Amino acid sequence: MDRLKQLESFVSVATRGSLTAAAKAENVAPAIMGRRIDALEERLGVRLLVRTTRRITLTHEGSAFLEDCQRLLVEFANAEASVSAGGVKASGHLRITAPAGFGRRHVAPLVPRFHAMHPDVRVSLNLSDRVIDVAGEGYDCAVRVGDLPDSSLVSVRLADNRRRCVATPEFVRRYGAPRHPADLVRFACLTLSSDASQTRGWAFRLPPEPDSEGGDEVIHMRPSGPLDCTDGQVLHDWCLAGHGIAWRSNWEVEAEIDAGLLVPLLDEFAAPPNGVFAVFPQRKHLPLRVRLWLDFLKQQYGMPEYWGGRA
């Protein structure tokens, strides 16, 4: 007997509360629905439904299994729809949010391409460095860069995010270059102000002491300087103007480094990359438009050439 049909029948019976109602919806005899449920329970070795002459109720195991089955059936339908030319088209309103700097460069240019692929989906993009309450403010998905705080949101890692210290060649000629992260206390550092989303400071990886048996240690520092700002793009502009050392993501400064406008500092102490993530509220049924958007981002960011061969 087809396993998928067993799952579909179980979900139908459980949600309708009746073999007769489920059989009528599928236009089969109630006895057929009963045999499918019997076969499923026998295969699993567990009772899923308690059937009496008056009603059908779920066992504890049945309740847990019902949620899994509903999720699997939706994912199966979505997978078929995404590859079938005559399948269900994604539609509705997709509301997404992303950090302003990353969003301008790596989310906004992709939105029209996604819409061209799925013209029945209306897309609204919010760019903000404020940490959006995704579920509370009605967003379907957020792109976030860096370490994720603990939350009830589901996260999918899309790419690595490498960070490095940079300054202009003129700044280095005038003030020198730090040789160790501890040297940063002697330099003007351009930092996000305390009310910005960056809370742990600048991360560096220190090699173990010669006699130590441990591995590399990742430390977090809070350098200071005469200038700070809540906006990362402003820090980037100040750095290019020669006002200090900034700690920026590689996607923000790689072009300027290649052009000789900025020089990397302390690369030998660079911490392991954190991530670029898509986060979204936990849902039993993820809308097709959201799943397709997630797949689209993973496909785009997963191409090495997208990042110039480097993450």
SVG drawing of the C-alpha trace seen along z (x, -y; Angstrom):
<svg xmlns="http://www.w3.org/2000/svg" viewBox="-22 -62 78 66">
<polyline fill="none" stroke="black" stroke-width="0.4" points="0.0,0.0 1.3,-3.5 2.9,-5.1 2.1,-8.6 -1.6,-7.6 -1.5,-6.2 -0.2,-9.5 -2.7,-11.5 -5.6,-9.3 -4.4,-9.6 -4.2,-13.4 -7.7,-13.5 -9.2,-11.3 -7.5,-13.0 -8.5,-16.5 -12.0,-15.6 -12.5,-13.4 -14.4,-10.8 -13.7,-7.9 -16.9,-8.6 -16.2,-12.3 -12.6,-11.5 -13.9,-8.8 -16.6,-11.1 -14.0,-13.8 -11.9,-11.3 -14.9,-9.5 -14.0,-6.1 -15.7,-3.7 -15.1,-4.2 -13.7,-0.6 -10.9,-1.6 -9.9,-4.5 -10.0,-2.2 -7.7,0.3 -5.2,-2.4 -5.1,-3.5 -4.8,0.1 -1.9,0.7 -0.1,-2.5 -0.4,-1.7 0.8,1.9 3.8,0.6 4.7,-1.9 3.9,0.4 2.0,-2.3 -1.6,-3.2 -2.4,-6.6 -6.1,-6.9 -8.7,-5.7 -11.8,-4.8 -15.2,-4.4 -18.7,-4.3 -19.2,-7.9 -15.8,-9.6 -12.2,-9.4 -9.5,-10.9 -5.8,-11.1 -3.4,-9.3 -0.4,-11.2 1.8,-9.6 -0.9,-10.4 -0.9,-14.1 2.8,-14.4 2.8,-12.3 0.0,-14.5 2.1,-17.6 5.0,-15.9 2.7,-14.5 1.1,-17.8 4.5,-19.5 5.8,-16.7 2.8,-16.7 3.0,-20.5 6.8,-20.3 6.1,-17.5 3.4,-19.6 5.7,-22.6 8.5,-20.5 6.3,-19.2 4.9,-22.7 8.4,-24.2 9.5,-21.8 6.3,-21.3 5.6,-23.6 1.9,-23.1 2.1,-23.2 0.7,-25.7 2.2,-29.1 3.5,-31.0 1.4,-34.1 0.6,-36.5 2.5,-39.2 6.1,-38.4 7.4,-40.7 11.2,-40.6 13.7,-42.6 17.5,-42.9 20.2,-45.1 20.5,-48.4 24.1,-48.0 24.0,-44.3 20.4,-44.7 21.3,-47.4 24.1,-45.3 23.0,-41.7 19.2,-41.6 17.7,-44.5 19.4,-43.6 17.9,-40.0 14.3,-41.0 13.5,-42.0 15.0,-38.8 12.9,-36.8 9.8,-38.7 10.5,-38.0 10.6,-34.3 7.4,-34.5 5.3,-37.4 2.3,-36.6 4.2,-37.4 4.2,-40.9 7.5,-41.7 8.0,-44.4 11.6,-44.9 12.4,-46.7 16.0,-47.8 16.9,-48.7 19.7,-48.2 17.1,-47.9 16.6,-44.3 13.1,-43.7 10.6,-41.6 9.9,-39.3 6.8,-37.6 5.5,-40.5 5.8,-42.9 4.3,-40.5 7.4,-39.7 7.8,-36.4 11.6,-36.4 14.6,-38.4 18.2,-38.3 20.6,-38.7 24.4,-39.0 26.5,-37.9 25.9,-35.8 22.3,-35.1 20.8,-35.6 18.8,-32.8 15.2,-33.1 12.2,-31.1 12.9,-31.9 14.0,-29.2 17.3,-30.0 18.9,-28.9 22.6,-29.6 23.0,-31.1 26.7,-32.1 29.8,-32.8 30.5,-36.3 34.2,-37.2 35.3,-40.4 38.6,-42.2 40.2,-45.4 41.0,-48.0 42.4,-51.5 43.6,-53.8 47.2,-53.6 47.6,-57.2 46.4,-56.4 48.9,-53.6 51.7,-55.8 50.9,-58.5 50.1,-56.4 51.6,-52.9 49.7,-49.6 48.8,-47.4 50.8,-44.2 48.5,-42.5 44.8,-43.1 46.0,-44.5 47.7,-47.3 44.3,-48.7 44.1,-50.7 46.8,-53.0 44.8,-53.8 41.7,-55.7 39.1,-53.0 35.7,-53.7 33.1,-51.8 29.4,-51.2 27.8,-53.1 26.5,-51.2 22.9,-51.3 23.6,-49.7 23.0,-46.0 26.6,-44.9 27.0,-43.9 30.0,-41.7 32.7,-43.9 35.5,-43.0 36.4,-39.3 40.0,-38.0 41.5,-34.6 44.7,-34.2 47.0,-31.3 47.7,-29.2 50.7,-29.8 53.7,-27.7 53.3,-25.3 49.5,-25.2 47.7,-22.1 44.5,-24.0 43.6,-25.3 43.1,-28.9 41.2,-31.2 38.6,-33.7 38.5,-36.9 36.1,-39.9 37.4,-43.4 35.7,-46.8 38.1,-49.3 37.3,-52.9 38.1,-56.1 36.9,-59.7 34.2,-58.8 31.3,-56.3 28.0,-55.9 24.9,-53.7 25.2,-53.4 27.8,-51.1 27.9,-52.9 28.9,-56.1 31.8,-54.2 32.8,-52.9 32.8,-56.4 34.9,-57.7 37.3,-54.9 37.8,-55.8 38.3,-59.4 41.2,-58.3 39.7,-58.9 40.6,-55.6 40.6,-51.8 37.3,-50.0 36.2,-46.4 34.1,-45.6 32.7,-42.6 34.7,-41.5 31.7,-42.1 31.9,-45.8 35.6,-46.4 36.9,-43.9 36.5,-46.2 38.3,-49.0 41.1,-46.7 41.5,-45.5 41.6,-49.1 44.2,-50.0 41.9,-52.5 42.1,-50.4 44.6,-48.0 43.8,-45.0 45.2,-44.9 45.6,-42.0 44.5,-39.4 46.6,-36.8 44.3,-37.2 41.1,-37.1 38.3,-35.2 36.4,-32.3 33.6,-33.6 30.1,-34.0 27.2,-33.7 24.6,-35.3 21.2,-33.8 17.6,-33.8 15.3,-33.7 11.6,-33.2 8.9,-32.3 8.2,-28.7 5.2,-27.6 3.5,-24.3 2.9,-25.3 5.6,-27.5 4.0,-29.4 5.3,-28.4 6.4,-32.0 8.6,-32.0 10.1,-28.6 10.9,-29.6 12.6,-32.9 14.7,-30.8 15.7,-28.4 16.5,-31.4 18.8,-33.0 20.6,-29.8 21.1,-29.2 22.4,-32.7 24.7,-33.0 25.9,-29.4 27.6,-30.2 31.3,-31.0 31.3,-33.5 28.6,-35.5 31.2,-36.6 34.0,-36.9 35.3,-33.4 35.4,-34.4 32.8,-34.4"/>
</svg>
